[in-house]
Amino acid sequence: MTDRELKMTPAGYSLYNFWSRCPRRAPVWHKFRAFYRWAISSGYNPGCWIQWLDKDEPIGPGNCKVRQPNTRSWWADNLPEKFDTAAARIWQLLGMADPADGRRERG
């Protein structure tokens, strides 16, 4: 299959969108075909997404992970709790009464 044909497959289209928008790539992923092979062998299919683990590093096999559609990220699991704690701290720093103090859970 040529690169053009790979891009026209359902998985290839979404993978190419991700790959082409990444500002920095590891040398092994300078070519789309290498990235495509890694993604497919890592279990990627339409509906999955690729998590870029460390944004300070270029994307590469050691810095990305294929996530299944039903997999929730750490942020989705922990954001409400972290936000709640941060909001309580902001009210405290402002020296103002916390309007949600009675219903806010503290960690």
Secondary structure, DSSP 8 states (H G I E B T S, - for coil): --HHHHHTSHHHHHHHHHHHH-S-B-GGGSSHHHHHHHHHHTT--TT-EEEES-TTS-B-TTTEEEE-TT---HHHHHHHHHHHHHHHHHHHHHT---TTTTT----
